[in-house]
Amino acid sequence: MGNREDKQKSIAEIARDACIGCEQCVGVCPVDAISMDAEDVAVVDADACTSCRKCVEICPTSAITMSEGEPAEAAVPEPAAEPAPAEAAAPPSEGPTPEVWVFVEHADGRPAAVSWELLGKGRQLAADLDGRVCSVLLGHQVDSLAREAFAHGADRVYLMDDAVLAHYRTQPYLHGVVDLVQKYRPAIMLLGATTTGRDLAGAVATRLGTGLTADCTGLSIDPQTKLLEQTRPAYGGNIMATILCEKQRPQMATVRPRVMDMPPRDDSREGEIVREELGLAEDDVLLRIVEYAREADTSAVRIEDASILVSGGRGLGGPDGFQMLAELANALGGAVSGSRAAVDQGWIEHPRQVGQTGKTVRPRLYIACGISGAIQHLVGMETSDVIVAINSDPNAPIFDVATYGIVGDVNEVVPALTRVVKTRLPDRGAPSE
Ligand SMILES: Cc1cc2nc3c(=O)[nH]c(=O)nc-3n(C[C@H](O)[C@H](O)[C@H](O)COP(=O)(O)OP(=O)(O)OC[C@H]3O[C@@H](n4cnc5c(N)ncnc54)[C@H](O)[C@@H]3O)c2cc1C
């Protein structure tokens, strides 16, 4: 046999399990060698394939690889009569290990707790995908955060360490994250629904042309399709919608702090660090940080950090009702918060609002006083450890999520509770705000 017969053409091969039917390969193939079959999976016409690799580069799930062999230009066009021997054929391509990525947010070297909360959820999702959970860490001299990521469940950390990344700025972080996504092709990417996370997630999703579901309250994997089910309130919070991103990757979602459980920390865990270069110089960045100034008003309350919250709604009847709640909160060493109705009435300030357009809280104890339990309120507090509801209407929806319910008038129940707490827990009181 001559050389001609020994050579086999390299062709694009598609792992059916990994194909999500996005048709990007169909669009990019210059010789129309790829089409979709009846099951919406891409198939390659081996004879037409020119080994150009365009489909390999564009596939968002790395489902396409090139078989071993010569590039098409060097390959012999025929020989149909003498097919390559079976042992010379390339092995069937396998899909890559699916990865769930979690962006590690930090400022001044301090990580945002939501990054670790998302790693806990990421581990569950990765297990359901038979994949791994990875952290994406950009910054300067942040190796210690990689170790923390392992301790909170990451199997692998993609790390870009560069002085340009010392402080968050959209442009260099966008550049770095998009580069990493295009190189490693994660199935899912999660970010905290914080100021930074929201900014970056929107920019990355736009640049990659993929879907993004903001403020998810639930994330799971559909056992059949292996798609990420992203649940969040919709239509003003009147329904819970489950959103799928079927044809683009990664599937992106943001989640507010304290919505997911914090996973237990295990400092003995280890993992792999994959280091990558940013490839962007300071001169390429349009925004300069001249100075940081801390917010002057440090007295602003952070209800999201309180372990006990006494919360009031329209049922309090007026601003004086909040004086009554402050007394109970003082006796318990907690803080006061409220529903949107109370905020809209001007009875309490907006930074203390709990709910969809307020804060998400997760205290050990949440006492809801004269709050009906609208869905927009519940999404902000229903993961509290213990919920006590006080309401004069026995059918109020707040009782559906309450650990303990008291049917009665807040003006009678709250002062009685305060008296009991003061008597039984005299040392408990701490200044509440
Ligand atoms: C897009 C959108 C976003 C929203 N975001 C939020 C949000 O972030 N947070 C939020 O809270 N809401 C939000 N809302 C508003 C939400 O739908 C409800 O209107 C609001 O939560 C109701 O507040 P409330 O429970 O205090 O008042 P109401 O629903 O009027 O309930 C008052 C309750 O007090 C009880 N009551 C009355 N008198 C007494 C008494 N003397 N003793 C005991 N109980 C008494 C009543 O039985 C009733 O259950 C949002 C709405 C929309 C459309």
The ligand as an SDF file (V2000), in Angstrom:
LIG
                    3D

 53 58  0  0  0  0  0  0  0  0999 V2000
  -42.9310   44.3760   42.4410 C   0  0  0  0  0  0  0  0  0  0  0  0
  -43.2990   44.3470   43.9070 C   0  0  0  0  0  0  0  0  0  0  0  0
  -42.3060   44.2860   44.8340 C   0  0  0  0  0  0  0  0  0  0  0  0
  -42.5980   44.2520   46.1970 C   0  0  0  0  0  0  0  0  0  0  0  0
  -41.6100   44.1710   47.1030 N   0  0  0  0  0  0  0  0  0  0  0  0
  -41.9200   44.0450   48.4180 C   0  0  0  0  0  0  0  0  0  0  0  0
  -40.8970   43.9020   49.3890 C   0  0  0  0  0  0  0  0  0  0  0  0
  -39.6930   43.9440   49.1010 O   0  0  0  0  0  0  0  0  0  0  0  0
  -41.2690   43.7350   50.6770 N   0  0  0  0  0  0  0  0  0  0  0  0
  -42.5950   43.7000   51.0830 C   0  0  0  0  0  0  0  0  0  0  0  0
  -42.8470   43.5450   52.2730 O   0  0  0  0  0  0  0  0  0  0  0  0
  -43.5660   43.8630   50.1790 N   0  0  0  0  0  0  0  0  0  0  0  0
  -43.2740   44.0570   48.8650 C   0  0  0  0  0  0  0  0  0  0  0  0
  -44.2760   44.2480   47.9700 N   0  0  0  0  0  0  0  0  0  0  0  0
  -45.6410   44.5130   48.4850 C   0  0  0  0  0  0  0  0  0  0  0  0
  -46.4010   43.2550   48.8630 C   0  0  0  0  0  0  0  0  0  0  0  0
  -47.0870   42.7520   47.7500 O   0  0  0  0  0  0  0  0  0  0  0  0
  -47.4090   43.5530   49.9660 C   0  0  0  0  0  0  0  0  0  0  0  0
  -48.2740   44.5760   49.5130 O   0  0  0  0  0  0  0  0  0  0  0  0
  -46.7940   43.9930   51.2870 C   0  0  0  0  0  0  0  0  0  0  0  0
  -45.8140   43.0580   51.6940 O   0  0  0  0  0  0  0  0  0  0  0  0
  -47.8900   44.0500   52.3480 C   0  0  0  0  0  0  0  0  0  0  0  0
  -47.3320   44.5280   53.5310 O   0  0  0  0  0  0  0  0  0  0  0  0
  -48.0190   44.1840   54.9020 P   0  0  0  0  0  0  0  0  0  0  0  0
  -48.0390   42.7080   55.1020 O   0  0  0  0  0  0  0  0  0  0  0  0
  -47.3610   45.0090   55.9430 O   0  0  0  0  0  0  0  0  0  0  0  0
  -49.4860   44.7730   54.7350 O   0  0  0  0  0  0  0  0  0  0  0  0
  -50.8790   44.0310   54.4880 P   0  0  0  0  0  0  0  0  0  0  0  0
  -50.7870   43.0720   53.3630 O   0  0  0  0  0  0  0  0  0  0  0  0
  -51.9000   45.0890   54.4100 O   0  0  0  0  0  0  0  0  0  0  0  0
  -51.0740   43.1650   55.8000 O   0  0  0  0  0  0  0  0  0  0  0  0
  -51.3350   43.6910   57.0460 C   0  0  0  0  0  0  0  0  0  0  0  0
  -51.6030   42.5250   57.9770 C   0  0  0  0  0  0  0  0  0  0  0  0
  -51.7600   42.9770   59.3060 O   0  0  0  0  0  0  0  0  0  0  0  0
  -52.7980   42.2630   59.9290 C   0  0  0  0  0  0  0  0  0  0  0  0
  -53.3080   43.1100   60.9940 N   0  0  0  0  0  0  0  0  0  0  0  0
  -54.0720   44.2310   60.8900 C   0  0  0  0  0  0  0  0  0  0  0  0
  -54.2750   44.7650   62.1160 N   0  0  0  0  0  0  0  0  0  0  0  0
  -53.6610   43.9580   63.0060 C   0  0  0  0  0  0  0  0  0  0  0  0
  -53.5220   43.9760   64.4140 C   0  0  0  0  0  0  0  0  0  0  0  0
  -54.0330   44.9740   65.1710 N   0  0  0  0  0  0  0  0  0  0  0  0
  -52.8410   42.9740   65.0060 N   0  0  0  0  0  0  0  0  0  0  0  0
  -52.3030   41.9740   64.2740 C   0  0  0  0  0  0  0  0  0  0  0  0
  -52.3950   41.9100   62.9180 N   0  0  0  0  0  0  0  0  0  0  0  0
  -53.0690   42.8940   62.3080 C   0  0  0  0  0  0  0  0  0  0  0  0
  -53.7780   41.9810   58.8230 C   0  0  0  0  0  0  0  0  0  0  0  0
  -54.5490   40.8400   59.1400 O   0  0  0  0  0  0  0  0  0  0  0  0
  -52.8740   41.7470   57.6430 C   0  0  0  0  0  0  0  0  0  0  0  0
  -52.5580   40.3730   57.5100 O   0  0  0  0  0  0  0  0  0  0  0  0
  -43.9660   44.2850   46.6120 C   0  0  0  0  0  0  0  0  0  0  0  0
  -44.9660   44.3470   45.6500 C   0  0  0  0  0  0  0  0  0  0  0  0
  -44.6410   44.3790   44.3190 C   0  0  0  0  0  0  0  0  0  0  0  0
  -45.7550   44.4160   43.2950 C   0  0  0  0  0  0  0  0  0  0  0  0
  1  2  1  0
  2  3  1  0
  2 52  2  0
  3  4  2  0
  4  5  1  0
  4 50  1  0
  5  6  2  0
  6  7  1  0
  6 13  1  0
  7  8  2  0
  7  9  1  0
  9 10  1  0
 10 11  2  0
 10 12  1  0
 12 13  2  0
 13 14  1  0
 14 15  1  0
 14 50  1  0
 15 16  1  0
 16 17  1  0
 16 18  1  0
 18 19  1  0
 18 20  1  0
 20 21  1  0
 20 22  1  0
 22 23  1  0
 23 24  1  0
 24 25  2  0
 24 26  1  0
 24 27  1  0
 27 28  1  0
 28 29  2  0
 28 30  1  0
 28 31  1  0
 31 32  1  0
 32 33  1  0
 33 34  1  0
 33 48  1  0
 34 35  1  0
 35 36  1  0
 35 46  1  0
 36 37  1  0
 36 45  1  0
 37 38  2  0
 38 39  1  0
 39 40  1  0
 39 45  2  0
 40 41  1  0
 40 42  2  0
 42 43  1  0
 43 44  2  0
 44 45  1  0
 46 47  1  0
 46 48  1  0
 48 49  1  0
 50 51  2  0
 51 52  1  0
 52 53  1  0
M  END
$$$$
